[in-house]
């Protein structure tokens, strides 16, 4: 065993410095930056999927109301629009949604179109049978 305290070491224990390279640091920097970009894109996609799922749940709720009443009343249309706005939708279009009585056994529709963050389109259509 070498006597390290005395400052005497054998040649086997001496470590040599390796020559550093700027390209190693640059490559590490590019790798870290690319991972940050991938994570940010993933985060954005997850947020869009969450909004889409929330809109789907709201549309399901109002489809059940339309089934029960045979249509969506102006009050329910206003509530639906308010809920969609709270979820972050803009340019909301409910064209095609059943707003007049469909009659027992006929089809009622809830159609939602809008934009999330002003860029991404969401379009959702639900149909059911009136059961009032």
The 8 nearest C-alpha neighbors of each residue, nearest first, counted from 0:
[[1, 2, 3, 8, 9, 12, 7, 11],
 [2, 0, 8, 3, 9, 7, 12, 4],
 [1, 3, 7, 4, 5, 8, 0, 6],
 [4, 2, 6, 5, 7, 1, 8, 0],
 [5, 3, 6, 2, 7, 1, 8, 0],
 [4, 6, 3, 7, 2, 8, 1, 9],
 [7, 5, 3, 4, 8, 2, 1, 9],
 [6, 8, 5, 2, 3, 1, 9, 4],
 [9, 7, 1, 3, 6, 12, 2, 10],
 [8, 10, 11, 12, 1, 7, 13, 2],
 [9, 11, 13, 12, 8, 14, 7, 1],
 [12, 10, 9, 13, 8, 14, 1, 15],
 [13, 11, 10, 9, 14, 8, 1, 15],
 [12, 14, 10, 11, 15, 9, 8, 16],
 [15, 13, 12, 16, 11, 10, 17, 9],
 [14, 16, 17, 13, 18, 12, 10, 11],
 [17, 15, 18, 14, 19, 13, 20, 12],
 [16, 18, 19, 15, 14, 20, 23, 13],
 [17, 19, 16, 20, 15, 21, 23, 22],
 [20, 18, 17, 21, 23, 16, 22, 24],
 [19, 21, 22, 23, 18, 24, 25, 17],
 [20, 22, 24, 23, 25, 19, 26, 27],
 [21, 23, 25, 20, 24, 26, 27, 19],
 [22, 24, 26, 21, 25, 20, 27, 19],
 [23, 25, 27, 21, 22, 26, 28, 20],
 [26, 24, 22, 28, 27, 23, 29, 21],
 [25, 27, 29, 23, 28, 24, 22, 30],
 [26, 28, 30, 24, 25, 29, 31, 23],
 [27, 29, 25, 31, 26, 30, 24, 32],
 [30, 28, 32, 26, 31, 27, 33, 25],
 [29, 31, 27, 33, 28, 32, 26, 34],
 [32, 30, 34, 28, 33, 29, 27, 35],
 [31, 33, 35, 29, 34, 30, 28, 36],
 [34, 32, 36, 30, 35, 31, 29, 37],
 [33, 35, 37, 31, 32, 36, 38, 30],
 [34, 36, 32, 38, 33, 37, 39, 31],
 [37, 35, 33, 39, 34, 38, 40, 32],
 [38, 36, 34, 40, 35, 39, 41, 33],
 [37, 39, 41, 35, 40, 36, 42, 34],
 [38, 40, 42, 36, 41, 37, 35, 43],
 [41, 39, 43, 37, 42, 38, 36, 44],
 [40, 42, 38, 44, 39, 43, 37, 45],
 [41, 43, 39, 45, 40, 44, 38, 46],
 [42, 44, 40, 46, 41, 45, 39, 47],
 [45, 43, 47, 41, 46, 42, 48, 40],
 [44, 46, 48, 42, 47, 43, 49, 41],
 [47, 45, 49, 43, 44, 48, 42, 50],
 [48, 46, 44, 50, 49, 45, 51, 43],
 [47, 49, 51, 45, 46, 50, 52, 44],
 [48, 50, 46, 52, 47, 51, 45, 53],
 [49, 51, 53, 47, 52, 48, 54, 46],
 [52, 50, 48, 54, 49, 53, 47, 55],
 [51, 53, 55, 49, 50, 54, 48, 56],
 [52, 54, 50, 56, 55, 51, 49, 57],
 [55, 53, 57, 51, 56, 52, 58, 50],
 [54, 56, 52, 58, 53, 57, 51, 59],
 [57, 55, 59, 53, 54, 58, 52, 60],
 [58, 56, 60, 54, 59, 55, 53, 61],
 [57, 59, 55, 61, 60, 56, 62, 54],
 [60, 58, 62, 56, 57, 61, 55, 63],
 [59, 61, 57, 63, 58, 62, 56, 64],
 [60, 62, 64, 58, 63, 59, 65, 57],
 [63, 61, 65, 59, 64, 60, 58, 109],
 [62, 64, 66, 61, 60, 65, 67, 59],
 [65, 63, 61, 67, 62, 66, 68, 60],
 [64, 66, 70, 62, 69, 68, 71, 63],
 [67, 65, 129, 63, 69, 64, 130, 68],
 [66, 68, 131, 64, 65, 130, 69, 63],
 [69, 67, 65, 70, 131, 66, 64, 71],
 [68, 70, 129, 65, 100, 66, 101, 67],
 [71, 69, 65, 97, 98, 100, 68, 99],
 [72, 70, 98, 65, 75, 97, 76, 73],
 [71, 73, 75, 74, 76, 98, 70, 99],
 [72, 74, 76, 75, 77, 71, 98, 78],
 [75, 73, 77, 72, 76, 78, 71, 79],
 [74, 76, 78, 72, 77, 73, 71, 79],
 [75, 77, 73, 79, 74, 78, 80, 72],
 [78, 76, 80, 74, 75, 79, 81, 73],
 [79, 77, 75, 81, 80, 76, 82, 74],
 [80, 78, 76, 82, 81, 77, 75, 83],
 [79, 81, 77, 83, 78, 82, 84, 76],
 [82, 80, 78, 84, 79, 83, 77, 85],
 [83, 81, 85, 79, 84, 80, 78, 86],
 [82, 84, 86, 80, 85, 81, 88, 79],
 [83, 85, 88, 81, 87, 86, 82, 80],
 [84, 86, 82, 87, 83, 81, 88, 80],
 [87, 85, 83, 84, 88, 82, 50, 53],
 [88, 86, 84, 85, 115, 89, 83, 116],
 [89, 87, 84, 115, 114, 83, 113, 86],
 [88, 90, 114, 91, 113, 115, 84, 87],
 [91, 89, 113, 114, 92, 88, 112, 117],
 [90, 92, 113, 89, 112, 93, 88, 111],
 [93, 91, 112, 94, 111, 113, 90, 110],
 [92, 94, 111, 110, 96, 95, 112, 91],
 [95, 93, 96, 92, 110, 111, 112, 109],
 [96, 94, 110, 93, 97, 108, 109, 98],
 [95, 97, 109, 108, 110, 94, 93, 98],
 [98, 96, 70, 108, 107, 99, 71, 95],
 [97, 99, 71, 70, 96, 72, 100, 73],
 [100, 98, 70, 97, 101, 71, 69, 72],
 [101, 99, 69, 70, 102, 98, 97, 68],
 [100, 102, 69, 105, 99, 70, 107, 106],
 [103, 101, 105, 100, 69, 104, 129, 131],
 [102, 104, 129, 105, 130, 131, 101, 69],
 [103, 105, 129, 128, 130, 102, 106, 101],
 [106, 104, 128, 129, 103, 101, 102, 107],
 [105, 107, 128, 127, 129, 126, 108, 101],
 [106, 108, 127, 97, 126, 128, 129, 70],
 [109, 107, 126, 96, 97, 125, 110, 106],
 [108, 110, 96, 125, 124, 62, 126, 97],
 [109, 111, 124, 96, 93, 123, 95, 108],
 [112, 110, 93, 123, 122, 92, 124, 109],
 [113, 111, 122, 92, 121, 91, 123, 93],
 [114, 112, 91, 90, 121, 89, 88, 120],
 [113, 115, 120, 89, 117, 119, 88, 121],
 [114, 116, 88, 119, 117, 118, 87, 89],
 [117, 115, 118, 114, 119, 87, 88, 89],
 [116, 118, 115, 114, 119, 89, 120, 88],
 [119, 117, 116, 115, 114, 120, 113, 89],
 [118, 120, 115, 114, 117, 116, 121, 113],
 [121, 119, 114, 113, 115, 122, 118, 112],
 [120, 122, 113, 112, 114, 123, 119, 51],
 [123, 121, 112, 111, 120, 113, 124, 110],
 [122, 124, 111, 110, 112, 121, 125, 55],
 [125, 123, 110, 109, 111, 126, 122, 108],
 [126, 124, 109, 108, 110, 123, 62, 127],
 [125, 127, 108, 107, 109, 106, 124, 128],
 [126, 128, 107, 106, 66, 129, 108, 125],
 [127, 129, 106, 105, 104, 107, 66, 130],
 [128, 130, 66, 69, 104, 103, 105, 131],
 [131, 129, 66, 67, 103, 128, 104, 69],
 [130, 67, 68, 129, 103, 69, 66, 102]]
